[in-house]
Each structure stands twice: as C-alpha cells, then as structure tokens.
C-alpha cells in the first residue's frame, strides 16, 4: 500500500479501508465470500493496525461518528473565529476614542502578532488544527484591520497594494498550517489586487476594480491551472480550492456580463455583448463539467452543473416570464429538468459501462 503523503490522502485511505471492510461483511452475509477464522483474524488485525497507524500519524477520522463530529468542530472553529473578530472590533470601537495614538498603534501591531503566536502555539500541540484555524482567522482579520486603521491614523492614501499584502499574508498562513479558509482569503485578496492593478494601469481609480469583471477571467483561469503545475502537485489538498475559486471567478464574470453588457471591454453594442456572453455561458459550463468528469474533479463537476442550471433558469425567465402564464412556465421548466435528468442518466450509464466500471479516480 502506498504511504499517504498528507492528511487528505490519509483520510481517503481510511475511508477506502472502511468501505472495503463494510463490503466484505456484506459479501459474507450473502454467502458470496467466506474466509476462514484465521484469515479473518489476520485481515482484521492488519486493517486495525493500518487504521491505528494512520490515526496516530495524521489525527484523522476512522469512524463515521468521528467524521460527523469533525465537521461540526470545523464549523464551530470558523464561527468561533468570526465571533472573536467581531468581539475584538466592537471592543476597540468602544474604547478607541479615549486612548492615545501611541497606544492605538501599539494595539494594532500587538493583536495580529499575538494571534500569530497563539496560532503557532496551538498548531504545535494539536494536529487536527481546529484551534490553530480559529487563531489564524483572527490573525487575518486583525491584519486587515491593522493596515486599514494605521492608514487612517497616519493619513496614508489608500492603495490597492493592501490586497497584495493581505493575499500574501493569507497564503503564508494557509501553507504554513495547511488551512483552507486562509487560502480562500488569500486567493480572493489576490484576485482583487489583479483587477485593481489593471484598472490603475488604465488610468482609473483602483476602487473601480469591479467595474470591469473581465479582469477576473485570466486570473481565474490561472487559478484553475495552478493545481496541474509542479507547485500545485506538492499541495494536493489545496487543489480543489484553487479550482473552485478560479471557476467561480470565471462563471460569475460571464453571468454578470450576460446581464450587464456595458461592463465589458468589448467594443460592441450592449445588447450584442449580453447575447454573446449568454451564449458562451452554456458551452463554458458544459466544458467545465466535462473536464471535471475526465479528471475526476468533483468540485468542477458540481460548480459547472450548478452554473449551467443558473444560466439556463435565468434565460428561461428572460424569455418566457413576462408573457407565459406562471403555471405553464414552471411546468415547462420542470419538463426540461426531467429531460436533462434523463440525458445525464444516459451519460452516467455510458461512463459506468462494462470496461470502465471500477476505474480508478
């Protein structure tokens, strides 16, 4: 058995072993397979040993109850971090006007430093990183508040370079502790920096970074491609996040321009731009689903399917809502949904046809 290279690989291996044990028990119940007592004891001993070793090395979930509890702990960790951020902001907002400027600066510098120290302390003592994740969320929020408020205290002109600093900070935390929330924060900050930079190069204010959504498309495509590079292969647990954020950047841009063509760079009539992006939306979503199926990237399949449905429903509303009776409209939408389900079911059957069933993912 290949040794897992990270926590995600180890969890996937544990899930595979649990599924194997469950299916083996089912085969025995159906009298399809019968192991001798000695064989069963040796197999159980081996599986228990592997599971115990993986649990000890990676602190992962070896039972379904543990997986459910871990999900709850992740949610609590995120909510706890958010609650601490709000508490810190409200506390300092209450006392900010009665403390001196040197004290304000000292607090702004101390809070993110203290949060980073707490994150490192927690990471050294807890492999599951729930407390470290909480501390990292607070550190990110404190760092954003740090730059923003210090700029106001010293009357520094706001700059889009803050997005770059925040992005690098978020990525540093994400790669240091293997945390996905901080990775999302870092990638979103870098997307904002790229768009704002393009606007400044064009002579516009960086604040108008959202007025040209097409700026996000190249950056989104780059994020989708990063997991396929050598750097992306070294951190496979982050690959779904890169692909998801990149896909969302492309999909949201196409959707927005399909509704508001005046936001586009294209030197065409607004209505023509909107129609162009409305047409492009469907093959792009279908291509993402196809690519996700071919490469076994579940996040791309889910996002592509969801946006295909959103694009389609939006077009139905534009075409039929005003003149078609509402009950007929929903009946037609339901009928089309049934037709799509039938088509996807047929496609699914072909993918799982003999010769491909059980193909490794």
Wavefront OBJ file of the C-alpha trace (Angstrom):
o trace
v 0.000 0.000 0.000
v 1.372 3.437 -0.952
v 2.077 5.637 2.032
v -0.197 8.733 2.267
v 1.654 11.995 1.721
v -0.727 14.186 3.702
v -3.791 14.300 5.914
v -6.203 14.348 2.977
v -4.575 11.287 1.390
v -4.625 9.526 4.758
v -8.331 10.290 5.250
v -9.070 8.997 1.758
v -7.161 5.787 2.553
v -9.086 5.340 5.804
v -12.407 5.809 4.002
v -11.342 3.249 1.415
v -10.437 0.714 4.094
v -13.735 1.293 5.912
v -15.662 0.795 2.664
v -13.690 -2.386 1.993
v -14.482 -3.771 5.435
v -18.170 -2.915 5.060
v -18.416 -4.511 1.624
v -16.546 -7.593 2.812
v -19.083 -8.042 5.605
v -21.880 -7.708 3.043
v -20.328 -10.389 0.821
v -20.044 -12.730 3.777
v -23.674 -12.145 4.746
v -24.721 -13.022 1.191
v -22.513 -16.148 1.203
v -20.587 -14.844 -1.806
v -17.248 -14.984 0.040
v -16.257 -16.997 3.078
v -12.967 -16.529 4.904
v -11.598 -18.944 7.436
v -11.351 -17.817 11.041
v -7.582 -17.495 10.746
v -7.828 -15.462 7.528
v -10.442 -13.167 9.018
v -8.382 -12.574 12.160
v -5.276 -11.799 10.111
v -7.229 -9.421 7.867
v -8.908 -7.665 10.807
v -5.596 -7.352 12.584
v -3.959 -5.848 9.516
v -6.797 -3.368 8.947
v -6.882 -2.350 12.611
v -3.121 -1.837 12.568
v -3.224 0.326 9.445
v -6.130 2.397 10.766
v -4.454 2.893 14.138
v -1.192 3.941 12.474
v -2.925 6.461 10.192
v -4.969 7.832 13.079
v -1.845 8.265 15.200
v 0.216 9.901 12.451
v -2.410 12.212 10.966
v -5.127 12.513 13.658
v -7.864 11.642 11.190
v -11.367 10.189 11.499
v -11.564 6.399 11.436
v -15.307 6.115 12.173
v -18.404 7.769 10.726
v -19.189 9.342 14.100
v -15.747 10.919 14.207
v -16.249 12.348 10.695
v -19.559 13.920 11.686
v -18.059 15.331 14.871
v -15.060 16.718 12.963
v -17.370 18.516 10.555
v -19.138 20.117 13.488
v -15.794 21.095 15.005
v -14.718 22.753 11.757
v -17.933 24.762 11.656
v -17.535 25.730 15.309
v -13.923 26.730 14.679
v -14.942 29.049 11.822
v -17.836 30.541 13.786
v -15.638 30.957 16.845
v -13.004 32.785 14.831
v -15.662 35.059 13.354
v -17.109 35.731 16.817
v -13.687 36.666 18.207
v -13.104 39.011 15.252
v -16.401 40.786 15.877
v -15.732 40.949 19.622
v -12.287 42.496 19.110
v -13.638 45.029 16.614
v -16.552 46.093 18.839
v -14.338 46.328 21.940
v -11.784 48.569 20.290
v -14.511 50.597 18.605
v -15.901 51.313 22.068
v -12.595 52.410 23.640
v -10.812 53.787 20.549
v -11.653 57.432 21.143
v -10.357 57.529 24.715
v -6.867 56.083 24.176
v -3.823 57.891 22.815
v -2.398 57.486 19.334
v 0.746 55.625 20.517
v -1.490 53.204 22.401
v -3.663 52.725 19.303
v -0.617 51.898 17.196
v 0.710 49.511 19.841
v -2.626 47.674 19.983
v -2.894 47.442 16.188
v 0.569 45.901 15.992
v 0.166 43.652 19.026
v -3.150 41.987 18.132
v -2.046 40.262 14.880
v 1.316 39.352 16.432
v -0.421 37.823 19.445
v -2.855 35.990 17.160
v 0.023 34.550 15.135
v 1.783 33.421 18.302
v -1.420 31.763 19.528
v -1.851 30.048 16.153
v 1.686 28.680 16.231
v 1.268 27.550 19.829
v -1.959 25.707 19.000
v -0.509 24.142 15.833
v 2.428 22.674 17.756
v 0.099 20.973 20.233
v -2.886 19.937 18.114
v -2.539 18.037 14.849
v -6.193 18.493 13.894
v -5.582 22.287 13.797
v -9.068 23.337 14.905
v -7.712 25.840 17.426
v -4.959 26.889 15.035
v -7.593 27.606 12.374
v -9.509 29.773 14.832
v -6.363 31.722 15.694
v -5.440 32.134 12.025
v -8.878 33.585 11.218
v -8.422 36.147 13.982
v -4.891 36.897 12.725
v -6.173 37.575 9.194
v -8.952 39.855 10.434
v -6.547 41.675 12.761
v -4.030 42.152 9.964
v -6.683 43.642 7.670
v -7.786 45.967 10.484
v -4.137 46.802 11.187
v -3.369 48.146 7.716
v -6.722 49.871 7.337
v -6.696 51.747 10.640
v -2.970 52.577 10.568
v -3.541 54.144 7.153
v -6.266 56.348 8.617
v -4.214 57.284 11.702
v -1.233 58.440 9.623
v -3.382 59.786 6.770
v -1.894 57.398 4.189
v -3.592 57.368 0.791
v -5.473 54.078 0.369
v -3.865 51.787 -2.195
v -4.773 48.548 -3.913
v -1.395 47.205 -2.784
v -3.084 46.366 0.510
v -4.840 43.499 -1.302
v -1.436 42.129 -2.306
v -0.164 42.262 1.278
v -3.326 40.630 2.605
v -3.157 37.975 -0.082
v 0.455 37.080 0.682
v -0.331 37.017 4.401
v -3.299 34.687 3.861
v -1.312 32.345 1.613
v 1.576 32.271 4.093
v -0.768 31.179 6.875
v -2.523 28.675 4.607
v 0.688 26.955 3.501
v 2.284 27.122 6.931
v -0.595 25.349 8.674
v -2.439 23.730 5.703
v -5.624 25.779 6.319
v -8.237 26.216 3.589
v -10.139 29.220 4.957
v -6.965 31.290 4.971
v -6.188 30.062 1.448
v -9.590 31.298 0.266
v -8.945 34.662 1.936
v -5.547 34.932 0.273
v -6.782 33.978 -3.203
v -9.728 36.391 -3.071
v -7.389 39.182 -1.983
v -5.030 38.455 -4.874
v -7.935 38.413 -7.350
v -8.962 41.842 -6.085
v -5.355 43.053 -6.396
v -5.087 41.865 -10.007
v -8.326 43.564 -11.038
v -7.455 46.777 -9.179
v -3.989 46.812 -10.763
v -5.464 46.555 -14.257
v -7.786 49.468 -13.501
v -4.891 51.637 -12.283
v -2.861 50.774 -15.403
v -5.790 52.040 -17.448
v -5.743 55.330 -15.556
v -8.820 54.593 -13.447
v -9.206 54.546 -9.695
v -8.421 51.194 -8.087
v -11.727 51.446 -6.231
v -13.445 50.683 -9.549
v -11.935 47.168 -9.565
v -15.373 45.609 -10.004
v -16.448 47.766 -12.943
v -14.667 45.556 -15.476
v -15.413 41.933 -14.496
v -13.397 40.608 -17.443
v -10.269 41.384 -15.418
v -11.067 38.345 -13.294
v -11.213 35.832 -16.162
v -7.436 35.455 -16.819
v -6.730 35.280 -13.091
v -9.478 32.678 -12.651
v -8.091 30.539 -15.457
v -4.643 30.777 -13.887
v -6.004 29.551 -10.553
v -7.648 26.579 -12.293
v -4.340 25.712 -13.953
v -2.113 26.021 -10.867
v -3.042 22.588 -9.383
v -1.816 20.960 -12.610
v 1.654 22.503 -12.222
v 4.543 21.141 -10.197
v 3.840 23.631 -7.393
v 0.203 22.533 -7.235
v 1.062 18.841 -7.157
v 3.080 19.385 -3.968
v -0.082 20.511 -2.109
v -2.905 18.313 -3.465
v -5.205 19.195 -0.557
v -5.379 22.784 -1.861
v -6.155 21.843 -5.473
v -9.977 21.819 -5.062
v -9.847 25.307 -3.526
v -7.805 26.727 -6.410
v -10.120 25.162 -8.979
v -13.268 26.262 -7.136
v -12.176 29.901 -6.679
v -10.917 30.092 -10.270
v -14.120 28.599 -11.679
v -16.273 30.959 -9.623
v -14.283 33.943 -10.906
v -14.956 32.882 -14.500
v -18.591 31.868 -14.006
v -19.612 34.960 -12.041
v -17.950 37.195 -14.624
v -19.768 35.522 -17.520
v -23.073 35.666 -15.641
v -22.657 39.358 -14.752
v -21.746 40.352 -18.307
v -24.681 38.371 -19.652
v -26.910 40.697 -17.633
v -24.915 43.962 -17.844
v -23.045 44.171 -21.131
v -21.968 47.759 -20.511
v -19.357 46.426 -18.056
v -17.434 44.698 -20.868
v -14.309 45.835 -22.678
v -15.734 44.611 -25.982
v -16.386 47.477 -28.459
v -19.843 46.197 -29.326
v -23.430 47.192 -28.680
v -24.514 46.418 -25.130
v -27.261 44.052 -26.248
v -24.845 42.179 -28.502
v -22.332 41.783 -25.674
v -25.040 40.427 -23.396
v -26.226 37.953 -26.016
v -22.643 36.877 -26.676
v -21.943 36.075 -23.022
v -25.337 34.416 -22.632
v -24.445 32.081 -25.489
v -20.888 31.487 -24.255
v -22.104 30.604 -20.751
v -23.530 27.217 -21.723
v -20.532 25.714 -23.550
v -18.188 27.046 -20.865
v -20.222 25.415 -18.084
v -20.508 22.192 -20.107
v -16.749 22.209 -20.784
v -16.008 22.592 -17.074
v -18.315 19.668 -16.258
v -16.679 17.546 -18.970
v -13.183 18.420 -17.762
v -14.189 17.680 -14.177
v -15.552 14.275 -15.178
v -12.468 13.419 -17.222
v -10.043 14.419 -14.465
v -12.284 13.325 -11.578
v -12.503 16.807 -10.051
v -15.788 16.757 -8.164
v -15.753 20.482 -7.367
v -15.635 21.356 -11.080
v -18.492 18.987 -11.875
v -20.637 20.452 -9.104
v -19.883 24.083 -9.910
v -20.263 23.589 -13.660
v -23.590 21.821 -13.210
v -24.866 24.455 -10.779
v -23.987 27.384 -13.031
v -25.342 25.615 -16.099
v -28.670 25.364 -14.251
v -28.469 29.001 -13.113
v -27.668 30.235 -16.636
v -30.492 28.171 -18.066
v -33.057 29.303 -15.485
v -32.066 32.944 -15.978
v -32.601 32.626 -19.715
v -35.979 30.985 -19.192
v -37.049 33.897 -17.019
v -35.877 36.433 -19.620
v -37.571 34.635 -22.486
v -40.859 33.470 -21.042
v -41.715 35.029 -17.650
v -43.475 38.162 -18.889
v -45.763 36.578 -21.473
v -46.232 32.981 -20.361
v -48.760 32.001 -17.636
v -46.847 31.249 -14.473
v -48.173 27.703 -14.111
v -47.148 26.984 -17.710
v -43.714 28.494 -17.069
v -42.993 26.231 -14.100
v -44.458 23.238 -15.916
v -42.104 23.852 -18.855
v -39.113 24.306 -16.531
v -39.997 21.056 -14.760
v -40.348 19.210 -18.077
v -36.965 20.477 -19.242
v -35.443 19.415 -15.910
v -36.817 15.898 -16.455
v -35.343 15.824 -19.968
v -31.951 16.936 -18.648
v -32.074 14.302 -15.910
v -32.806 11.637 -18.499
v -29.883 12.844 -20.619
v -27.470 12.931 -17.671
v -28.651 9.493 -16.571
v -27.869 8.119 -20.011
v -24.453 9.770 -19.938
v -23.841 8.363 -16.462
v -24.718 4.889 -17.731
v -22.194 5.172 -20.537
v -19.481 6.293 -18.132
v -20.175 3.286 -15.923
v -20.459 0.800 -18.804
v -18.534 -2.509 -18.669
v -14.835 -1.938 -19.147
v -14.955 1.328 -17.209
v -16.731 0.266 -14.034
v -14.438 0.495 -11.082
v -11.939 2.632 -12.974
v -9.675 4.402 -10.511
v -10.423 8.015 -9.699
l 1 2 3 4 5 6 7 8 9 10 11 12 13 14 15 16 17 18 19 20 21 22 23 24 25 26 27 28 29 30 31 32 33 34 35 36 37 38 39 40 41 42 43 44 45 46 47 48 49 50 51 52 53 54 55 56 57 58 59 60 61 62 63 64 65 66 67 68 69 70 71 72 73 74 75 76 77 78 79 80 81 82 83 84 85 86 87 88 89 90 91 92 93 94 95 96 97 98 99 100 101 102 103 104 105 106 107 108 109 110 111 112 113 114 115 116 117 118 119 120 121 122 123 124 125 126 127 128 129 130 131 132 133 134 135 136 137 138 139 140 141 142 143 144 145 146 147 148 149 150 151 152 153 154 155 156 157 158 159 160 161 162 163 164 165 166 167 168 169 170 171 172 173 174 175 176 177 178 179 180 181 182 183 184 185 186 187 188 189 190 191 192 193 194 195 196 197 198 199 200 201 202 203 204 205 206 207 208 209 210 211 212 213 214 215 216 217 218 219 220 221 222 223 224 225 226 227 228 229 230 231 232 233 234 235 236 237 238 239 240 241 242 243 244 245 246 247 248 249 250 251 252 253 254 255 256 257 258 259 260 261 262 263 264 265 266 267 268 269 270 271 272 273 274 275 276 277 278 279 280 281 282 283 284 285 286 287 288 289 290 291 292 293 294 295 296 297 298 299 300 301 302 303 304 305 306 307 308 309 310 311 312 313 314 315 316 317 318 319 320 321 322 323 324 325 326 327 328 329 330 331 332 333 334 335 336 337 338 339 340 341 342 343 344 345 346 347 348 349 350 351 352 353 354 355 356 357 358 359 360 361
